[in-house]
Amino acid sequence: MTALTEAAAARPDDALAFAQVVYAHTRLSDFQETLAVAGECTFVAWWCELLLGMVHERGGRPAEAAAYFRSALPDADPALAALLTGIGDLLEGNDRSAYQRLTGRERSDFEQRFWWLANPMWSIPGNDRWTAHIRRGVESVLHWSLLEARGGEHGYPHQGLLVRRGPEDSWSPQPTPTPRWKSLRAARYRFTPVSAITDGMGALRYHLEAGRDDERYTPATYGPVFQVPAQFARFRDQDSLVVVAAARLDGAQLVAPRTVFLLSDGPGSFPVFLQAPPHTTLPVFETVVPHTPVAVSVESFDERRAVARARTGLLPLDTEGIVLSDPLLVLPSGPDLPGSRDEAVARMLATTAIADSELAVYWEVYGVVAGWPLRVTLSVEGERPGFLTRALRALRIRSAPRMPEVSWEQAVAAVTEPMAMDVDIGNLADGEYALKIEVAGPHGLVAMGERQFIVDRSR
């Protein structure tokens, strides 16, 4: 840092030399000292604002950093702005391929959609993940220019990793071939979807605990961040979509949490914001919206700034022909099954992980005519059994259990036909399964519904 400071003093018109001094202070000095150094910037305004944004983000002040970045980027050098805002290093597979083919407005629209879905907490103003990305980009440019000036190089794609995973803060003990970059403290969570964004809203899924090679980030102003179990479902009410949600917060380490439900139909648009009763650990929400693809999120936080969330994407239900709602998993209650949506929602499970030997499910059939005969088939198909079960089958010690399936016929009583059933899953091993419902009516009309669930009796 001393050498950089001396070099910058000898070249007072060199904006990059000055930036290197600020960068060194962010790594080696406290926030106030670094802010004072950055405040001496006399170069073009957008360059100084980028440096101030870097300092504030490093200092754990993402709101102030975002304000500087958003002021700087529109006026910044276009090539530099494109480099800082580009998200190619954060994408994988189909998303990365699609993004690389985009230019102009299409690319900026994709980036806007990406940051909408990657925003860690919609209920907290701003998008601190975007702010961290811009700061990482600024530091990447400064790090690369300093390395180039000193004639050095990295033996791996350091710049992409810096943007994807943040600055290194720890290393694995293996000395060869090279230490593995961990960034465990600086980057713990993955806020980008596990699914490809290009696969559509219906495929949207998240897994917050990041792997070594995933995009990663740890918020500076709140946390830890818990991903909680939840169940989301869609029903139809005439021309509208009914969305219900329940989440289980008792496993998260939150004290007297405040919990909200947000529904978003696009970047910056949140037409639904509902608040649960104070301190509830099993919140249930219900809302009615137009038929359109939406992303929904249950978010909870306490006074210590610990947070929890469950988020997914939902497509609209079809409006033509026979249509099924999502199968809704409900609390078994002896011989009594819910006879209406209100009863089912009041008993809906806040998780799709089942520990019991019985599965109770409620669904609705739309687009039918009173008196029609319907044939209903309900089946369970295995997705991925638990590790022990897979090992036993490989050794031929245990055969695969027979998957339950049942069919029956009944006449339609109303234009919206509620249905419910108990399913015996006592013979299913721990693992992932799909509950599938098929309803066939006259004239070759068929509708399908499906609910993924997990058998986990270790709970």
Disulfide bonds with the S-S distance in Angstrom:
Cys41-Cys48 1.93
